[in-house]
Amino acid sequence: MTSAEKVEQLLLRINASPTDSNPELKNLYDEGSFIEVGFFNDSSVITGYGTINGKLVCGYSQNGAVNTKHAKKIARIYEIALEVGAPIIGFLNSEGFELNDISDSFETYGNLLTNQAKASGVVPQVSIIKGDCIGMATFIPALSDFTFIIDKSRMFINSPNTLKGIDGKSLSYDSFGGSMACVEKGTATEAFDNIDDCLSKVRELISVLPSNNIDEDFEETTDDLNREDENLNSIIEDNDSEIDILGIIESIADNRNFIEIKKLYADTIITGFIKLDGITTGVIANNGLITAKSADKAYSFVNFCDCFNIPILTLTDIVGYEKNAIEEEKGIIKNSAKLISAFIHATVPKINVILRNAIGSGYLLMNSKTTGADIIYAWPSATIAALNKESASEIFKMSQKEYDIVTSPYYYAEKGQVDGIIIPAATRKRIIAAMEMLFNKRNVTPDKKHNSI
């Protein structure tokens, strides 16, 4: 190739947009906003920055085998994201390291993962798997806050054809590392049939998340702060019927918008984000008995919210744990203790609304007054008790009337463990009022006592 031809090719590349050959980046970022970084270094990965709904976001998109230059480009964009306090989004599609560069793989991946670990809890990290994510590459989504996977994509550290299932037969790629398998195992946040749906979810998520751990994410709301919902007054029919918990969450949220996280994983706990008076708020709500997986799901969510100064709202309706040997083996005790510890140590505003049941040790997990809640409200339908009715009747010989008295929210309000009994229809405005009061919450732990003069 002559010098003139090289110059011509260079000019063509310079004049071309980096997203021209990468529709994922083009559709994710605001039109024309993506700027490439590391233009002349390894074309198997594009790195750069742009805006999503006007918010600065760093990102990269890989296609093909990883080599030293490739990994260093990703590590560098992580450095930039940390320096400017911007979220980072990565598109992953690689079957592994280039064979002729394998001797440097440990050092190169180690440096990349070190930068990623440094970014943990400082800027939000999103991984999108749009092909293969195998071997050491799986640590990247595992260290991310949110991992989305497209149908037909695969993620596993050991190839399924090298492993045997319970029946002694080889495992299939789909059952072991396919998109739905990853969601069910909790290694992926959500699976999508196509890339467009995935990008819509990512753009929506980025719009509600703070850019970094010191950013105060706030926007003017168009919803009525004093809006009431009379439907909530009759949403609980009795003590055994299923509650429309998603309906309650949407009723409380600004413009009834709820972004659910890990919808198909451990669905006895619901987690996600809403806006309250324009303030991003994390929601944790019971949807059944506590399991090892649901406790772990809630624990990770509480930690994320605490890292990024996102207030936490819990909606409690819990009667206890899933009782079987499998749950014990899965670590329900340890995961439950981790969840309690996360709530206790979280310094963000924490509000709990007891909808119906707050029974036994399960209630301790759900942001109780003694484990860190700043404000606890209860609906008149609430029952708060160390024991369920059957156990109280058998052990203490309590009558139904006696049980109702000592488990009523009014009884606990008198004891100071409930801050107010609220009409269900007014839940939204009461939570917002409490959130505004707690907005400037801070922990004051003086190093030495102050003596008055």
C-alpha positions in Angstrom: 0.0 0.0 0.0 1.4 3.4 -1.0 1.7 6.3 1.4 -1.1 8.1 -0.5 -3.4 5.1 0.0 -2.6 5.0 3.7 -3.4 8.6 4.1 -6.7 8.1 2.2 -7.7 5.2 4.5 -6.7 7.3 7.6 -8.8 10.2 6.4 -11.8 7.9 5.8 -11.5 6.5 9.3 -11.1 9.9 10.9 -14.1 11.3 9.1 -16.3 8.2 10.0 -18.2 8.1 13.2 -17.1 5.3 15.6 -20.8 4.3 15.8 -21.1 3.9 12.1 -19.8 0.3 12.4 -21.4 -0.3 15.8 -25.2 0.0 15.9 -25.3 -0.8 19.6 -23.3 2.4 20.5 -25.2 4.4 18.0 -28.6 3.4 19.4 -27.6 3.7 23.0 -26.1 7.2 23.1 -27.8 10.4 22.2 -27.5 11.1 18.5 -24.0 12.2 17.5 -22.7 12.5 21.1 -20.3 9.5 21.2 -16.6 10.5 21.1 -14.0 7.8 20.6 -11.0 7.5 22.8 -7.9 5.5 21.8 -8.7 5.9 18.1 -5.4 4.5 16.8 -5.1 1.6 19.3 -6.6 -1.8 18.6 -9.8 -1.7 16.5 -11.3 -4.9 18.2 -12.7 -2.6 20.9 -14.2 0.9 20.7 -13.9 3.0 23.8 -15.2 6.5 24.4 -17.8 8.7 26.0 -21.0 10.5 25.1 -24.4 11.4 26.6 -27.5 9.3 27.4 -30.5 11.5 28.0 -28.1 14.4 28.4 -26.0 12.5 31.1 -22.3 11.9 30.5 -21.6 8.2 30.2 -18.4 6.4 29.4 -18.5 3.1 27.4 -16.9 0.5 25.3 -17.9 -2.2 22.8 -15.7 -5.2 22.2 -15.9 -7.7 19.3 -13.3 -10.4 18.9 -10.4 -11.9 20.8 -8.9 -9.9 23.6 -5.2 -8.9 23.5 -3.0 -6.7 25.7 -3.9 -3.5 23.8 -7.6 -4.3 23.8 -7.7 -4.8 27.6 -5.6 -1.7 28.2 -8.1 0.4 26.3 -10.9 -0.8 28.5 -8.8 -0.3 31.6 -8.1 3.3 30.4 -11.8 4.2 29.9 -12.5 3.0 33.4 -9.8 5.4 34.6 -11.5 8.2 32.7 -15.0 7.2 34.1 -13.5 7.4 37.7 -11.8 10.8 37.0 -14.9 12.5 35.7 -17.5 10.6 37.8 -19.5 9.1 35.0 -21.3 5.7 34.7 -19.6 3.1 32.4 -21.4 0.7 30.1 -19.6 -2.2 28.3 -20.8 -4.4 25.4 -19.1 -7.8 25.8 -18.6 -10.2 22.9 -15.3 -12.2 23.0 -14.4 -15.9 23.2 -11.2 -15.1 25.2 -7.6 -14.0 24.9 -5.6 -14.1 21.6 -3.4 -17.2 21.7 -0.3 -15.3 20.6 -0.8 -12.9 23.6 -1.7 -15.4 26.2 1.4 -15.0 28.3 0.4 -11.5 29.2 -3.3 -12.4 29.9 -3.0 -12.5 33.7 -1.3 -9.1 34.0 -3.6 -7.5 31.5 -6.9 -8.8 32.9 -5.6 -8.2 36.4 -5.1 -4.5 35.6 -8.5 -4.2 34.0 -10.3 -5.8 36.9 -8.3 -3.7 39.4 -9.6 -0.6 37.7 -13.1 -2.0 37.6 -13.0 -2.9 41.3 -11.8 0.6 42.1 -14.9 1.9 40.3 -17.2 -0.3 42.4 -19.4 1.9 44.6 -18.0 5.0 42.9 -19.7 5.0 39.5 -22.5 2.7 38.3 -21.3 -0.1 36.0 -23.4 -1.8 33.4 -22.4 -4.8 31.3 -24.3 -5.9 28.2 -23.5 -9.4 26.9 -24.3 -9.6 23.2 -22.4 -12.7 22.3 -19.9 -14.8 24.1 -18.5 -14.0 27.6 -16.2 -16.8 28.6 -13.4 -17.6 31.0 -11.7 -14.6 32.7 -14.1 -12.3 30.8 -16.9 -13.4 33.1 -15.4 -11.5 36.0 -16.2 -8.2 34.2 -20.0 -8.6 34.4 -19.7 -10.3 37.8 -18.1 -7.1 39.1 -20.7 -4.9 37.4 -23.8 -3.5 39.2 -26.1 -4.5 36.4 -25.7 -7.2 33.8 -28.0 -7.6 30.8 -27.8 -10.5 28.4 -29.3 -10.8 24.9 -31.0 -14.0 23.7 -28.6 -16.5 22.2 -25.7 -15.0 24.1 -23.6 -17.2 26.5 -21.7 -16.7 29.7 -19.7 -19.3 31.6 -16.2 -19.7 33.1 -15.9 -23.4 32.2 -17.2 -24.7 28.9 -20.3 -26.9 29.5 -18.9 -29.7 27.3 -16.1 -30.2 29.9 -18.6 -30.7 32.7 -21.1 -33.4 33.6 -24.6 -32.9 35.0 -26.2 -34.8 37.8 -27.2 -37.6 35.3 -23.6 -37.9 34.1 -24.3 -36.4 30.7 -22.7 -33.3 29.3 -24.5 -30.0 29.9 -26.0 -28.0 27.1 -24.8 -24.4 26.5 -28.3 -23.0 26.9 -29.1 -24.8 30.1 -25.7 -24.0 31.7 -24.7 -20.6 30.3 -27.6 -19.3 28.2 -29.4 -16.1 28.8 -32.3 -17.5 30.9 -29.9 -19.8 32.8 -27.8 -16.7 33.8 -30.9 -14.8 35.0 -32.2 -17.8 37.0 -28.7 -18.1 38.7 -28.6 -14.4 39.4 -25.4 -13.8 37.3 -27.5 -11.7 34.9 -29.9 -9.0 36.0 -32.3 -9.4 33.0 -32.5 -11.2 29.7 -33.9 -9.7 26.5 -35.1 -11.2 23.2 -33.4 -8.4 21.2 -30.8 -5.6 21.6 -33.3 -2.8 21.1 -35.4 -3.8 24.2 -32.2 -4.1 26.2 -30.9 -0.6 25.1 -34.3 0.9 26.1 -34.0 -0.6 29.6 -30.4 0.6 29.9 -31.3 4.2 28.9 -34.2 4.1 31.3 -32.0 2.9 34.1 -29.2 5.4 33.5 -31.8 8.2 33.6 -32.7 7.4 37.2 -29.3 6.5 38.6 -26.9 9.1 40.0 -23.7 9.5 37.9 -21.5 8.7 40.9 -21.4 8.3 44.7 -21.5 12.0 45.4 -24.0 13.1 42.8 -27.3 14.3 44.2 -29.7 12.9 41.5 -32.8 15.2 41.5 -35.3 16.4 38.9 -38.5 18.4 39.0 -41.5 16.1 39.1 -44.7 16.7 37.1 -46.7 14.5 39.5 -48.8 15.8 42.3 -46.9 15.4 45.6 -50.2 15.1 47.5 -51.8 12.6 45.1 -53.9 10.0 46.9 -55.1 6.6 45.6 -58.4 5.4 47.1 -57.8 2.0 45.5 -55.2 1.3 48.2 -57.8 1.5 50.9 -59.3 -1.8 49.6 -56.2 -3.4 48.1 -55.9 -5.8 51.1 -59.0 -8.0 51.2 -58.0 -10.4 54.0 -54.9 -11.9 55.7 -54.5 -14.7 53.1 -55.2 -13.1 49.7 -52.4 -12.1 47.4 -51.5 -8.4 47.5 -51.0 -6.5 44.2 -47.6 -5.3 45.4 -46.6 -3.9 42.0 -49.8 -1.9 42.0 -48.9 -0.4 45.4 -45.3 0.5 44.2 -46.6 2.2 41.1 -49.3 4.1 43.0 -46.6 5.6 45.2 -44.1 6.4 42.5 -43.9 9.7 40.5 -45.9 9.2 37.4 -46.5 5.6 38.5 -43.1 4.6 36.9 -41.3 1.6 38.5 -38.0 0.2 37.1 -37.8 -3.4 38.4 -34.4 -5.0 38.9 -33.8 -8.8 38.8 -37.5 -9.5 38.1 -37.0 -13.2 37.4 -34.6 -13.9 40.2 -35.8 -14.7 43.7 -39.2 -13.1 43.0 -40.4 -13.4 46.6 -38.5 -10.1 47.0 -39.2 -7.3 44.6 -36.4 -4.7 44.0 -36.2 -1.6 41.8 -36.2 2.1 41.5 -38.8 4.8 41.6 -38.8 8.6 41.8 -40.4 10.3 44.8 -40.7 14.1 44.4 -38.0 13.7 41.7 -35.6 11.9 44.1 -34.4 8.4 43.0 -35.5 5.9 45.6 -34.7 2.2 45.9 -37.7 -0.1 46.7 -37.6 -3.4 48.4 -41.0 -5.2 48.8 -42.1 -8.6 50.0 -43.9 -10.9 47.6 -43.8 -14.1 49.6 -41.6 -16.0 52.0 -38.0 -15.1 52.5 -35.5 -17.5 50.7 -31.7 -17.7 50.6 -31.8 -16.1 47.2 -34.3 -13.3 48.0 -32.2 -12.4 51.1 -29.1 -12.2 49.0 -30.9 -10.2 46.3 -32.1 -7.6 48.8 -28.7 -7.5 50.5 -27.0 -6.6 47.2 -29.6 -4.0 46.4 -29.3 -2.3 49.9 -25.5 -2.1 49.5 -25.9 -0.5 46.0 -28.3 2.1 47.3 -26.1 2.9 50.2 -23.0 3.3 48.0 -24.8 5.8 45.8 -26.8 7.7 48.4 -30.1 6.4 47.2 -32.9 6.4 49.9 -34.5 3.1 50.6 -38.2 2.4 50.9 -39.3 -1.0 52.2 -42.9 -2.3 51.8 -43.3 -5.1 54.4 -45.6 -8.0 54.3 -43.7 -11.0 55.7 -44.7 -14.0 57.8 -41.4 -15.8 57.7 -39.0 -18.0 55.9 -39.3 -20.7 53.3 -38.9 -23.8 55.5 -37.0 -26.7 53.9 -33.6 -28.3 54.0 -32.6 -27.0 50.6 -32.9 -23.4 51.8 -30.8 -24.2 54.8 -28.1 -25.7 52.5 -28.3 -22.6 50.2 -27.2 -20.4 53.2 -30.5 -18.8 54.3 -29.0 -18.0 57.7 -25.9 -16.4 56.4 -27.7 -14.4 53.7 -30.3 -13.2 56.2 -27.6 -12.0 58.6 -25.9 -10.2 55.7 -29.2 -8.4 54.9 -29.7 -7.3 58.5 -26.2 -6.0 58.6 -26.6 -4.1 55.4 -29.7 -2.3 56.7 -28.0 -1.5 60.0 -24.9 -0.1 58.3 -26.7 1.8 55.5 -26.6 5.5 56.3 -29.1 6.7 53.6 -32.7 7.6 54.5 -34.6 4.4 55.3 -38.4 4.4 55.4 -40.6 1.3 56.1 -44.3 0.9 55.5 -45.9 -2.2 57.1 -48.7 -3.2 54.8 -50.1 -6.3 56.5 -47.8 -8.8 58.2 -44.5 -8.2 60.1 -44.1 -11.5 61.8 -41.2 -13.0 63.6 -37.5 -12.8 62.8 -38.5 -12.2 59.1 -39.6 -8.7 60.1 -36.1 -7.9 61.5 -34.8 -8.4 57.9 -37.2 -5.9 56.4 -35.8 -2.6 57.8 -37.4 -2.8 61.2 -37.0 0.1 63.8 -34.4 -1.9 65.7 -32.3 -2.6 62.6 -32.0 0.9 61.3 -35.3 2.3 59.9 -35.6 6.1 60.3 -39.3 6.2 59.9 -41.8 3.4 60.1 -45.4 3.7 59.1 -48.1 1.1 59.3 -51.4 0.6 57.6 -54.3 -0.1 59.9 -54.4 -3.6 58.5 -50.9 -4.3 59.9 -50.1 -7.1 62.3 -46.7 -6.9 64.1 -45.8 -9.9 66.2 -42.9 -12.0 67.4 -45.1 -15.1 66.9 -47.9 -16.0 64.5 -51.4 -16.5 65.8 -51.1 -20.3 66.0 -47.9 -20.3 68.0 -49.1 -17.6 70.3 -52.2 -19.5 71.0 -50.4 -22.8 71.6 -47.5 -21.4 73.7 -49.1 -18.5 75.6 -52.8 -19.7 75.4 -53.7 -16.3 73.9 -57.3 -15.8 72.7 -57.9 -14.2 69.4 -58.9 -10.9 71.1 -55.7 -10.8 73.2 -53.6 -11.6 70.1 -55.3 -8.8 68.1 -54.6 -6.3 70.9 -50.9 -7.0 71.4 -50.1 -7.3 67.6 -52.0 -4.2 66.4 -50.0 -1.3 64.9 -51.6 1.0 67.6 -50.0 -1.1 70.3 -46.6 -0.8 68.7 -47.1 2.9 68.1 -47.7 3.4 71.8 -44.4 1.6 72.4 -42.6 3.9 69.9 -41.7 1.2 67.4 -44.1 2.6 64.8 -44.0 6.3 64.0 -47.5 6.6 62.6 -50.6 4.8 61.4 -51.5 6.1 58.0 -54.5 5.7 55.7 -53.4 3.6 52.7 -54.6 6.1 50.2 -52.3 8.8 51.6 -49.2 6.6 51.5 -47.4 8.5 48.7 -47.7 11.9 50.3 -46.7 10.7 53.8 -43.6 8.9 52.4 -42.6 12.0 50.4 -43.0 14.2 53.5 -40.8 11.9 55.5 -38.3 11.7 52.6 -38.0 15.5 52.5 -37.4 15.6 56.2 -34.6 13.0 55.9 -33.1 14.5 52.7 -30.2 16.1 54.7 -29.8 13.2 57.0 -26.3 12.7 58.4 -24.6 10.6 61.0 -23.0 12.6 63.7 -20.5 10.7 65.8 -18.3 13.2 67.7 -14.7 12.1 68.4 -14.9 13.7 71.9 -17.6 14.9 74.2 -18.5 18.6 74.3 -18.9 20.2 77.7 -21.1 23.2 77.9 -19.5 26.4 79.2 
